Amino acid sequence: MERRKFIRLVGGGIVVAATAPMTGCSLSSDYPDKAVEAWGGPRNEVDPRRYALAFAITAPNPHNIQPWLVDLKESGVITVMTDPDRILPHTDPFGRQILIGHGAFIELLVIALASQGITAEVALWPQGELGPALKDWDSRPIARLTLKNTGAVNDPLFAHVLKRHTPKSDYDLGRKVSDQTLRVLMASVTDKAVRVGGTVTPADLLPLRELCVKSAQVEFLTPRTVLETLQLLRVGPDEILQHRDGLAINTWMARALSTIGLFDRSTPPEKGSQAFKAMMAQMEGNSRTAMGFVWLSGKNGRSDQIHAGRAYVRLQLKATELGLGVHPMSQALQEFPEMAAHYASAHQLTLNRPAPVTPDDETLHMFCRLGYAEKPVPATPRRTLAAFVQA
Ligand SMILES: Cc1cc2nc3c(=O)[nH]c(=O)nc-3n(C[C@H](O)[C@H](O)[C@H](O)COP(=O)(O)O)c2cc1C
C-alpha cells in the first residue's frame, strides 16, 4: 500500500502527500542547467572586461539577490553600480549587506582581470558615497575600475572561483576544524581595513550556536522580515529559470506543494505552526553542527562595507581551497529594531564590545559557521551576463 504522510503548510493548511514519487516529471532536486550555467565560466568572451564579469557574477551576495550592474561604455573602464530594485529593506535596512555583496563582486573582477595580466585600479565612490539610508540611494557609481595591461600576476585564489559555494546544510559532527586550519583561513584576510576573528574551541561554540538559533527565531517571527525571505524563494524549475536569483528550492515535495497552490509565501508562519517548526529545524541543524565560527569586522562607512566584502570572498575562496565550509549566519547582524538584543550579543561575544553606535565604531560585518559539509554543495543560480550590463 502506498505510504502517505501529512504535511502542514506555511499558511496552516494540511495536505496528504504520497511519499512515493510523482510520475511523468523529473524528480531531480538539481537546479536546471541553464540557471547554473554561469558556473561553467566565460563563453567566447573577447572583451577582457566581459571575461572577468563572467567570473564576478558568481560572487556571494545576500539572498542571492545579485544587486550588481556594470557600465562598459568607456573603453578600458568598468563602472560598477547597484541595481536600485535589488535591495532588502527589512533585513538590511542600511544596505550594508548589499554593499558587502558588491565588495565580493569587485574582488572577483580584480582577480579575474589579473588572471589576464590586467591590473585594475579601483576608485571607490568616484561621485561620492551612497547615502546612509536606502531611500537616499541614487544612481551614482560604487566603483570605477581602470584597467592597465601590466602583466599582473595571477592570484592563486582564481583557481577556486568557479568551485566556491556556500554550504547551507548541516556539517559533519565527526569532523572537527583544527586550530591550524582556522589560522590558515584567517591569514587570508590581509586588508588592513578589515579585522578577522574566529574560534574552534568547543566551549566558545555553545553561546555562538545559541545566538544563531535565537536570532533566527526573531527574524522568522517578525512578519516583514520573514516575508522578505519568503518572497525571494524560487520553487521548482519554472520559477528558478524565470528568475535565476533568490533562494532556489527544487525538491519534489516543495514543487508538488507549490503546483497545487499550497506553498504559501504570502503569509508569515505563526509560532508553533509546522512551517515555523520546519524553518527553525533547518536553522537549528545548521547552528548545532557549527564546528567553529569566523567573523569579519571593521568600521561601518560605505568603503568599509566594500572592504569587508572583498575580504569575505577571499576568505571563502581560501576555505574552498581547504575543502572547508564557510556559511554566513547573518540574522544577529541585521539592524532592524526587533533584533537589537542579539545584535548587541553578537558584538559582545565576538568582539567583546558593545553594539556600535556610529560608523566609526567597530562593527561585525560577517559572522559565519565553519565545518565540513556532509554532501556536495550545489551551485546556485545566476542571471545571464547580459542582465548585468547596462546598455
Ligand atoms: C552579506 C552576506 C550575507 C549573507 N547572509 C547569509 C545568511 O544569513 N544565511 C545564509 O544562508 N546565507 C547567507 N549568505 C550567503 C548567500 O545566501 C549566498 O552567497 C548566495 O545565496 C549565493 O550562493 P553562493 O554563495 O553559493 O554562490 C550571505 C552572503 C553575503 C555576501
Ligand as a Chemical Component Dictionary entry (heavy atoms), coordinates in Angstrom:
data_LIG
# 
_chem_comp.id                   LIG 
_chem_comp.type                 NON-POLYMER 
_chem_comp.pdbx_formal_charge   0 
_chem_comp.three_letter_code    LIG 
# 
loop_
_chem_comp_atom.comp_id 
_chem_comp_atom.atom_id 
_chem_comp_atom.alt_atom_id 
_chem_comp_atom.type_symbol 
_chem_comp_atom.charge 
_chem_comp_atom.model_Cartn_x 
_chem_comp_atom.model_Cartn_y 
_chem_comp_atom.model_Cartn_z 
_chem_comp_atom.pdbx_ordinal 
LIG C1  C1  C 0 26.489 39.849 3.186  1  
LIG C2  C2  C 0 26.056 38.408 3.053  2  
LIG C3  C3  C 0 25.201 37.876 3.997  3  
LIG C4  C4  C 0 24.778 36.551 3.894  4  
LIG N1  N1  N 0 23.965 36.021 4.867  5  
LIG C5  C5  C 0 23.542 34.743 4.766  6  
LIG C6  C6  C 0 22.702 34.185 5.780  7  
LIG O1  O1  O 0 22.356 34.807 6.769  8  
LIG N2  N2  N 0 22.288 32.904 5.616  9  
LIG C7  C7  C 0 22.658 32.149 4.536  10 
LIG O2  O2  O 0 22.233 31.002 4.421  11 
LIG N3  N3  N 0 23.473 32.659 3.575  12 
LIG C8  C8  C 0 23.921 33.921 3.668  13 
LIG N4  N4  N 0 24.748 34.446 2.718  14 
LIG C9  C9  C 0 25.151 33.604 1.578  15 
LIG C10 C10 C 0 24.283 33.868 0.365  16 
LIG O3  O3  O 0 22.967 33.394 0.584  17 
LIG C11 C11 C 0 24.918 33.203 -0.869 18 
LIG O4  O4  O 0 26.139 33.844 -1.130 19 
LIG C12 C12 C 0 24.016 33.307 -2.083 20 
LIG O5  O5  O 0 22.832 32.567 -1.891 21 
LIG C13 C13 C 0 24.709 32.773 -3.327 22 
LIG O6  O6  O 0 25.121 31.451 -3.114 23 
LIG P1  P1  P 0 26.645 31.023 -3.286 24 
LIG O7  O7  O 0 27.449 31.781 -2.283 25 
LIG O8  O8  O 0 26.667 29.538 -3.019 26 
LIG O9  O9  O 0 27.061 31.355 -4.689 27 
LIG C14 C14 C 0 25.211 35.759 2.809  28 
LIG C15 C15 C 0 26.107 36.300 1.872  29 
LIG C16 C16 C 0 26.534 37.601 1.989  30 
LIG C17 C17 C 0 27.509 38.164 0.988  31 
# 
loop_
_chem_comp_bond.comp_id 
_chem_comp_bond.atom_id_1 
_chem_comp_bond.atom_id_2 
_chem_comp_bond.value_order 
_chem_comp_bond.pdbx_ordinal 
LIG C1  C2  SING 1  
LIG C2  C3  SING 2  
LIG C2  C16 DOUB 3  
LIG C3  C4  DOUB 4  
LIG C4  N1  SING 5  
LIG C4  C14 SING 6  
LIG N1  C5  DOUB 7  
LIG C5  C6  SING 8  
LIG C5  C8  SING 9  
LIG C6  O1  DOUB 10 
LIG C6  N2  SING 11 
LIG N2  C7  SING 12 
LIG C7  O2  DOUB 13 
LIG C7  N3  SING 14 
LIG N3  C8  DOUB 15 
LIG C8  N4  SING 16 
LIG N4  C9  SING 17 
LIG N4  C14 SING 18 
LIG C9  C10 SING 19 
LIG C10 O3  SING 20 
LIG C10 C11 SING 21 
LIG C11 O4  SING 22 
LIG C11 C12 SING 23 
LIG C12 O5  SING 24 
LIG C12 C13 SING 25 
LIG C13 O6  SING 26 
LIG O6  P1  SING 27 
LIG P1  O7  DOUB 28 
LIG P1  O8  SING 29 
LIG P1  O9  SING 30 
LIG C14 C15 DOUB 31 
LIG C15 C16 SING 32 
LIG C16 C17 SING 33 
# 
